[in-house]
Amino acid sequence: MTDITMPERNNEGFLEDAEHWNPKVAEVIAGEDGIDLSENHWEIIEFLRDFYKEHELSPPSNRLFVKAVREAFGEEKGNSIYLMQLFPGTPAKTACRIAGLPRPTNCL
């Protein structure tokens, strides 16, 4: 991976400005979490970025994140186990950080 200048981030690793995100930034942030981004990751990342553009916020909780993914992609991908395999820890928080979006308001 080539060296890139990382945009400013807060103390939890979230970008200060979602507009400064790009796929290379996502790869660096994911790498910090030990995640090698696959097609399945990108599908969720792109979904989250579209969600953010439409609603001007990240899914506010993990439960609502899972529900939104289920509505978009069906039961196979819209479940906690699938999303935890892609984005370990708290999936909504991890996925939003990689997608360059603000921290979900109700995620610990």
C-alpha angles and dihedrals in degrees: 000000000000121000113263132184107249119223118241114284135189125243091276093052098256116139114255089219121030089205090070092063124111134162092266090055088051091053092052094048092046090049090055086059092046092251122140104202115237132183089271091055092049091051090058094040091053090046090053093049090051090047089052093049091050099042101024090229140073117252099283097225142016090250092055091044091056090046093050092049090048091052091049101040108015135245096306092067100019097077134097096242095054092046093046090053090054098038111025122207110022103359097205092050095044094044093047091050091052091044090055093243131136119275111274106256098231101039117110 
